Amino acid sequence: MSESPRTNDPLDEAFADYLRMSDAGELASREDFLKLFPELADDLKELIEAADLLGQVTLGGQLAGSSSGFNAGVLSPNAETIATSAPADDSSGDPDITLPMADRAVNDHGPRLPYELGDYVLLQEIGRGGMGVVYLAKQHELDRQVAVKMIRSGILADEGEVRRFYTEAQAAARLRHRGIVGVHQFGRRAGHHFFSMEFIPGTDLQKKINSGLLEAKEAARYVRDVARAIHHAHLKGVLHRDLKPANVLIDEHDHIHVTDFGLAKHMDSDSSVTGSGAAIGTPHYMAPEQAGGHSDRVCTESDVYALGAILFACLTGRPPIIADTVVQTLLQVVHQPAPAVRSLRSDVPLDLETIVAKCLEKNPGKRYESAEKLADELDAFIEDRHIEARPRSQVLKAWHWFEGVPVIGALTGRRVLHSSTTHRRFQAAMLLGLLLTPLLAVSLHVGIQHWPDAMPRSIVIAGGLPGGRYNDVAQLLSDQIKRTQPGVAQEIVPTKGSEENLRLLLNEDVDLALVQAVSIPAEEELAHIAPLYYEPIYALVRNDSDIQTIQQFDGREVLLGPPGTGSRACIELMIKTLPKTFGKIDILSGNWNVLLSENAPQAAILCLGQESEFLDKLRKDGRWRLLEINPDRVVHAFDRFPLTDDITNASSTATVQTLATTAILMAKQDTSDALITAVLDAWYLSLIHI
């Protein structure tokens, strides 16, 4: 459209500018445009709305042919398409859904009510969110009340907004469950993208929470029913990703209905409207993997986290994580543990607090494996039966508290964003104690002398293979203990590794043992003293090999180290976590030193500490390079670990993604407190000297 000629009437000139900017795509929003002409705003708005009305009349008869089911075709700017959901039940297969994607319309993005929209007449606005507006409407042909949702930005909606809008319609329309708001029809009329759905008279869970705290079993019942509905969605391949109390409607019969699938993702296709690196959802209720921007890691357990956060809010009146800003909230969701429910409301039963805590685990693998499992646990609570989840031990609670101290958090790798007054006071006292270490050491020595039999006369530590990292750490501990306990005899027992160390510890042949986290059984008689260091997994291939990825190990000989060691057990467990497409490998057993020989195999997988002397030998050997290990899901025993690749190239600063487990110092539960204290002192003294 060519630029309109100027007239002497300011209103005509302003309207001409509006038409020119609309055609050129330069119009940010109608409200912003009207702000440019404050004296003419009212008259100009009426003139624009009159033009819109004329446009609606002109376009009113241009109805394109609609198709049955959900295959609606592609819309042109002047076309209108309506798709109606076919009847289905829970046992039917998913319909074939192809959603229309339209160019921007040229109509008003906020219809004046009442407003005729095809078979519907919009009566009143009943809800408004960040992207959509929901209206109470009457459907003429079926003479019923429905809810109609439209894109809030109307003609200014970009392609991403339209795609997200139809993703919501697609996700909800493929679901048939009494606990999910059903979609009737969707499409585009007179330039407005819309879909109609059930109208649920009543309230929502957020308003119910705002009106007062819920009783424990009432809260459990609501979240149980939501979990059942979400499990149905998961079975149909749909992740909700934006569960929160405001998206749980409660009808007049006190039944729940889940709505707002605007951020839903189909697990069987790449249907997400966001990319990796974008934090999606509502900050207070999103899972840590969502808050960290890892949308590719979002899974069914992410919705389970949100269900736990909703239950937390029902019981306490607030979300689990609260901060002053959105950014601070996201950071705390990722790094800070949620408070215990009973720290905010003491009358909540322990079993319900335990269920919430399991849902809110930072590691998805530690949460309930499905929404159905959560619903079953809540059923057990409601019916006064025993639940399967177990509360955290006092030792673990204490350890989590100590990690909140900034200095300790820095040593353990936990990011402490906001420390409490109690933590800061404890840190000040701890630093003062370090300054007074000589005096404290003398006092401790005097106390031990007056407490006979508290400290054993001799200590036996299970190490590892000669020259290995376990032996080095055991020797370091032994040297530090000698400084503070000169009268205690010590012995380091060389072993084959974690599995033998555990056996010796359980048989009480040793007092202390170094063990990989993946090798530790659920034995109540064992106690964790301290995490020591990460042990990454190294997937190695020879430089002269054609292997480029770990998937190409299929059908090849791969050295996994000597059998019966913790390292070997760790590697075998890691292999089980890889996808089925990984195939099978021909396992070679033997000492790692064979990698330095002339007859070295083409590939090997090792698990050892980064300070191992053997790694130095591999670097000097120069025949090896690292491969990435990055499975879709990581089991609880491992952490993702970015490893500096100095094997492939000693001068390289690049990193390779791999997995790692933790080396942990273990003892028996009945080990004397004096020995545990001495060992912890020795370990932290060794850190200072390092």
FENRADA-V639258 format. One record per residue. OMEGA is omega in whole degrees, -180 to 180 (* if undefined). Layout:
((OMEGA) (OMEGA))
This chain:
((180) (-178) (-177) (179) (180) (176) (179) (-179) (-180) (180) (179) (179) (179) (180) (177) (176) (179) (-180) (-180) (-179) (178) (-179) (-178) (-179) (-177) (-175) (179) (176) (-179) (-178) (179) (180) (-179) (178) (179) (-177) (-174) (-178) (-179) (-168) (-176) (180) (-179) (179) (179) (180) (180) (180) (176) (177) (178) (179) (177) (178) (180) (179) (-179) (-176) (-170) (-176) (-175) (-178) (177) (-180) (179) (-178) (179) (-177) (-177) (-177) (-171) (-180) (-178) (-177) (167) (-176) (-178) (-177) (177) (180) (177) (175) (-178) (-177) (178) (179) (179) (173) (-174) (-175) (-178) (177) (179) (177) (175) (-172) (171) (-172) (179) (172) (-172) (169) (180) (178) (-180) (-177) (178) (178) (176) (-175) (177) (-175) (-7) (-172) (179) (178) (-177) (-179) (-174) (168) (-179) (-173) (-179) (178) (-179) (179) (-179) (179) (-177) (-176) (-171) (174) (-179) (-180) (165) (-176) (174) (177) (-172) (-171) (-178) (177) (-179) (175) (177) (171) (179) (179) (-180) (178) (-175) (-176) (173) (-175) (-178) (-179) (177) (-175) (179) (179) (180) (180) (178) (-179) (-179) (172) (177) (180) (-180) (-178) (-178) (-176) (-179) (-177) (176) (-178) (-177) (179) (180) (180) (-176) (177) (179) (-167) (176) (179) (-176) (176) (177) (178) (-178) (170) (-177) (162) (-179) (-177) (179) (171) (-177) (177) (-180) (-177) (173) (-173) (179) (178) (178) (177) (-179) (-178) (177) (-179) (179) (172) (-173) (-176) (176) (177) (180) (-179) (179) (-176) (176) (-179) (176) (180) (177) (180) (-179) (176) (177) (178) (179) (178) (178) (177) (-177) (170) (-178) (175) (177) (178) (177) (-177) (-178) (179) (176) (179) (179) (-175) (-176) (179) (178) (175) (-177) (176) (-178) (-179) (176) (176) (-176) (178) (-176) (178) (176) (-176) (-177) (178) (179) (-175) (-178) (178) (178) (179) (177) (-178) (178) (176) (-175) (178) (177) (-168) (-175) (-173) (-179) (-180) (-179) (-180) (175) (-178) (179) (179) (-179) (-177) (178) (180) (-179) (-175) (-180) (179) (176) (175) (177) (176) (-179) (177) (176) (178) (177) (179) (176) (-179) (178) (-175) (-173) (-178) (-179) (177) (-180) (-176) (179) (176) (-175) (-178) (179) (-179) (179) (178) (-180) (-180) (-180) (176) (-178) (-167) (-173) (176) (177) (177) (176) (-178) (-174) (172) (178) (180) (-169) (-176) (178) (179) (-179) (-179) (-179) (175) (179) (179) (179) (-178) (180) (177) (-172) (176) (179) (-179) (-179) (-179) (180) (178) (174) (-174) (179) (175) (178) (179) (176) (180) (179) (179) (179) (174) (180) (178) (-178) (-178) (177) (174) (179) (175) (-179) (-178) (180) (179) (178) (179) (179) (179) (-179) (177) (179) (180) (178) (179) (-179) (178) (177) (174) (-173) (-178) (-180) (177) (178) (180) (-177) (178) (178) (179) (180) (-175) (-178) (180) (180) (177) (179) (179) (-179) (177) (179) (179) (179) (179) (180) (179) (176) (178) (178) (177) (-179) (-176) (-180) (180) (179) (180) (178) (180) (179) (180) (178) (180) (-180) (179) (180) (179) (-175) (176) (179) (180) (180) (-179) (179) (-179) (176) (-179) (175) (-179) (-179) (180) (179) (-179) (-178) (-177) (-180) (179) (180) (-179) (178) (179) (178) (177) (-179) (-180) (-179) (178) (179) (-179) (-177) (-179) (-174) (-178) (-176) (177) (-177) (179) (176) (-178) (175) (-178) (177) (178) (-169) (-174) (178) (178) (178) (-180) (179) (-179) (-180) (178) (179) (175) (177) (178) (-178) (-180) (174) (-172) (172) (-179) (-177) (-177) (-173) (177) (179) (-179) (-179) (-177) (179) (-179) (174) (177) (-179) (169) (-173) (-178) (177) (172) (-178) (174) (-179) (172) (-172) (171) (178) (-178) (-179) (179) (176) (-179) (180) (180) (-179) (177) (-180) (172) (-177) (177) (-178) (177) (-178) (178) (179) (179) (-177) (179) (177) (179) (177) (179) (180) (179) (179) (-179) (180) (177) (179) (-179) (179) (-179) (-178) (-179) (-179) (179) (179) (180) (-179) (178) (173) (-174) (172) (177) (178) (-180) (-178) (-178) (179) (179) (-180) (-177) (179) (-176) (-178) (177) (-179) (-173) (179) (173) (-177) (173) (-178) (-178) (-176) (180) (-177) (177) (-179) (177) (177) (179) (179) (179) (180) (-179) (173) (-177) (-169) (173) (-175) (172) (180) (172) (-175) (-178) (180) (-179) (-178) (179) (-171) (-175) (-175) (170) (171) (-171) (176) (-173) (176) (-174) (175) (175) (-180) (-177) (-174) (-179) (-176) (173) (-180) (178) (178) (179) (176) (177) (180) (171) (-175) (172) (-174) (175) (-173) (174) (174) (180) (-177) (177) (-176) (179) (-179) (179) (179) (179) (-179) (-179) (179) (176) (-179) (-178) (-179) (172) (179) (177) (180) (-179) (178) (*))
